[in-house]
Amino acid sequence: MREKRIPELDGFRVLAVFIVSLFHIWQQSWLKPELFGVNLEFLARAGYVLVDATILLSGFLLYLPWVGAERVPESAGRFYRKRAARILPSYLFVTFFMLFADALPRALYQQAWRPAMWKDILTHLTLTFPFFQDTYHYTPLGGASWTIAIEAHFYLFFPFLARMARKRPGWVLGAMTGLAAYFRIWCLWSQESYQMTLNQMANFLDVYALGMGCAMIWPHLAALREKLSQRRFGWRLLQQGVATAALAAGLAGVTLLMKEQAR
């Protein structure tokens, strides 16, 4: 819904994608980025942290049109068509570009440790490649596409989750958080290798739930902002001060987290 669009989040998404891309460039090049003499290598080393930020943002934006709506914003069929039109063209372009520009010319599928070409292509076309170790870890079609698969898996459930969340938000968000926690505990106690469990949708359900929860809070914050903007200058100045302090605290927290992860 256009009236609920938040333009500032476009900039946030661009910044997050840039830092994640910097991480992947660093993986291949070991470059040590600097800006005006300041060492920013920690941003590259821990850039993967911003993947969670983009997933949280996805949950927020997906559920925002449902908040306060008098009726269901759109049918499941329309939702699926819109999501397919949004992600599939660029995803398929990258997948086939990697196939015809890299994998086939360099005969990468002839390497014994690679997946069979038919299996790799089929699982990528069906977005099921993260479910198999060979097509996820050893594919020549672009390992970073797993985030698209995670999003697609969540899209399948979202129309039904959103309908339930309209009636029982606490139960739905709590169940999503509980399932993510159970999945992680199961991974830690029963798995010898975590390679196939880290980047699965179940591991991000609580991140999606947090995004949906933020969407529920947002209209109240927006209404408060509108109310304060109509008051005297002192109230508006207080509003700007609190918002600036919250932004600074958030940036400081993320910076400390990324520095810790980089170590």
C-alpha positions in Angstrom: 0.0 0.0 0.0 1.6 3.2 -1.2 0.4 5.3 1.8 2.4 3.0 4.1 5.6 3.2 2.1 8.6 4.2 4.2 11.3 5.7 1.8 14.0 5.6 4.4 14.0 1.9 4.4 15.1 1.9 0.7 18.3 3.4 1.9 18.7 1.0 4.7 18.2 -1.9 2.3 20.8 -0.5 -0.1 23.3 -0.1 2.8 22.7 -3.7 4.1 23.1 -5.2 0.6 26.3 -3.2 0.0 27.8 -4.5 3.2 26.8 -8.1 2.5 28.3 -7.7 -1.0 31.5 -6.3 0.6 31.7 -9.5 2.7 31.5 -11.7 -0.4 34.1 -9.6 -2.2 36.3 -9.8 0.9 35.9 -13.6 0.8 37.4 -13.8 -2.7 40.0 -11.0 -2.5 41.0 -10.5 1.2 41.0 -6.8 0.6 41.2 -4.6 3.7 38.9 -1.6 3.0 39.8 1.8 4.5 38.0 5.1 4.5 40.0 8.3 5.2 42.6 6.1 6.9 40.1 4.3 9.1 40.3 0.5 9.0 36.9 -0.9 8.0 37.9 -4.5 7.6 35.5 -5.5 10.3 32.6 -4.5 8.1 33.9 -6.9 5.4 34.7 -9.7 7.7 31.3 -9.6 9.5 29.2 -8.3 6.6 27.1 -11.5 6.8 25.4 -10.1 9.9 23.4 -7.7 7.7 21.7 -10.7 6.0 19.6 -11.0 9.2 18.8 -7.3 8.8 17.4 -7.8 5.3 15.4 -10.8 6.5 14.0 -8.7 9.4 13.2 -6.0 7.0 11.4 -8.5 4.7 9.2 -9.6 7.6 8.4 -6.0 8.5 7.5 -4.9 4.9 5.5 -8.1 4.2 3.3 -7.7 7.3 2.9 -3.9 7.3 0.0 -3.8 4.9 -1.9 -6.3 7.1 -1.6 -4.1 10.2 -4.8 -2.3 10.9 -6.4 -3.4 7.6 -10.1 -3.9 7.8 -9.9 -6.9 5.5 -7.3 -9.2 4.1 -5.1 -7.0 1.8 -4.7 -9.6 -0.9 -5.4 -13.2 -1.7 -2.7 -15.9 -1.5 -2.7 -16.3 -5.2 -2.2 -12.6 -5.9 0.6 -12.6 -3.2 2.4 -15.5 -4.9 2.2 -13.9 -8.3 3.6 -10.6 -7.1 6.4 -12.3 -5.2 7.3 -14.5 -8.2 7.3 -11.4 -10.5 9.6 -9.6 -8.0 12.3 -12.2 -7.4 12.3 -14.8 -10.2 13.4 -12.8 -13.2 16.7 -11.6 -11.6 17.2 -14.9 -9.9 16.8 -16.9 -13.1 19.0 -14.5 -15.0 21.9 -14.9 -12.5 21.4 -18.7 -12.4 21.5 -19.2 -16.1 24.3 -16.6 -16.5 26.4 -18.6 -14.2 25.5 -21.8 -16.0 26.3 -20.6 -19.5 29.1 -18.1 -18.8 31.0 -20.1 -16.2 29.9 -23.6 -15.3 29.6 -25.0 -18.9 32.6 -23.2 -20.5 34.9 -24.3 -17.8 33.4 -27.8 -17.6 32.9 -27.5 -13.9 30.3 -30.3 -13.7 33.0 -32.8 -14.8 34.7 -32.3 -11.4 33.9 -35.3 -9.3 32.9 -33.4 -6.2 30.3 -31.3 -8.0 26.6 -32.2 -8.1 25.2 -33.7 -11.2 24.2 -31.0 -13.6 20.6 -32.1 -14.0 20.2 -32.2 -10.2 21.8 -28.8 -9.7 19.7 -27.1 -12.4 16.5 -28.8 -11.2 17.0 -27.9 -7.6 17.8 -24.3 -8.5 14.7 -24.0 -10.7 12.6 -25.3 -7.8 14.5 -23.3 -5.1 15.2 -26.5 -3.2 19.0 -26.5 -3.6 19.7 -25.6 0.1 18.2 -29.0 1.1 21.0 -31.0 -0.5 24.7 -30.6 0.5 26.0 -31.0 -3.0 23.7 -28.5 -4.7 24.1 -26.0 -1.8 27.8 -26.2 -1.0 29.4 -27.4 -4.3 27.2 -25.7 -6.9 28.9 -23.6 -9.5 25.7 -21.6 -10.0 26.3 -19.1 -7.2 26.2 -20.1 -3.5 24.9 -16.7 -2.3 21.5 -17.5 -3.8 20.4 -19.3 -0.7 18.8 -16.1 0.7 16.4 -16.1 -2.3 15.5 -19.7 -1.5 14.9 -18.8 2.2 12.6 -15.9 1.1 10.7 -18.1 -1.3 10.2 -20.8 1.4 8.8 -18.1 3.8 6.6 -16.7 1.1 4.8 -20.1 0.9 3.7 -19.8 4.5 3.3 -16.1 4.9 -0.3 -15.6 3.7 -1.5 -18.2 6.3 0.8 -16.9 9.0 -0.5 -13.3 8.4 -4.1 -14.4 8.6 -3.5 -16.1 11.9 -1.4 -13.2 13.2 -4.3 -10.9 12.7 -6.3 -12.9 15.2 -3.7 -14.2 17.6 -0.5 -12.1 17.1 1.1 -13.1 20.3 0.6 -16.8 19.7 1.8 -16.7 16.1 5.0 -14.7 16.8 5.7 -16.7 19.9 5.3 -20.0 18.0 7.6 -18.8 15.3 10.2 -17.8 17.9 9.8 -21.1 19.7 10.2 -23.1 16.5 13.4 -21.2 15.7 14.8 -21.8 19.2 13.9 -25.5 19.0 15.5 -25.9 15.6 18.8 -24.4 16.9 18.8 -26.5 20.0 18.2 -29.6 17.9 21.1 -28.6 15.7 23.4 -28.1 18.6 22.5 -31.4 20.4 22.0 -33.8 17.6 24.2 -32.7 14.7 27.9 -33.3 14.2 28.1 -30.8 11.3 26.1 -27.6 11.1 26.8 -27.0 7.4 23.2 -27.9 6.3 21.4 -26.3 9.2 22.6 -22.7 9.4 21.0 -21.3 6.3 17.5 -22.9 6.5 14.2 -21.0 6.9 13.6 -22.5 10.3 16.7 -20.8 11.6 15.3 -17.4 10.6 11.7 -17.7 11.8 12.3 -15.6 14.9 13.9 -12.9 12.7 10.8 -12.8 10.5 8.7 -12.8 13.7 10.7 -9.8 15.0 10.1 -8.0 11.7 6.3 -8.7 11.9 6.3 -7.5 15.5 8.0 -4.2 14.5 5.3 -3.8 11.8 2.7 -4.0 14.5 4.4 -1.3 16.6 5.1 1.0 13.7 1.6 2.6 13.3 1.6 3.6 16.9 5.1 5.2 16.6 4.0 7.0 13.4 0.8 8.3 15.1 2.9 9.5 18.0 5.3 11.2 15.6 2.4 13.0 13.9 0.9 14.1 17.2 4.2 15.5 18.4 4.9 17.3 15.1 1.8 19.4 15.7 2.9 20.6 19.1 5.3 23.4 20.0 8.9 23.6 18.9 10.1 22.1 22.2 8.2 18.9 21.7 9.4 18.6 18.1 12.9 19.2 19.2 12.5 16.5 21.9 11.2 14.1 19.3 14.1 14.7 17.0 16.5 14.3 19.9 15.1 11.0 21.0 15.0 9.7 17.4 18.6 10.8 16.8 19.8 9.2 20.1 18.0 5.9 19.2 19.6 5.9 15.8 23.1 6.5 17.3 22.5 3.8 19.9 21.4 1.3 17.2 24.4 2.1 15.0 26.7 1.7 18.0 25.2 -1.6 18.9 25.5 -3.0 15.4 29.1 -1.8 15.1 30.1 -3.5 18.3 28.3 -6.7 17.2 30.1 -6.7 13.9 33.5 -6.0 15.5 32.9 -8.9 17.9 31.9 -11.2 15.0 34.9 -10.1 13.0 37.2 -11.2 15.8 
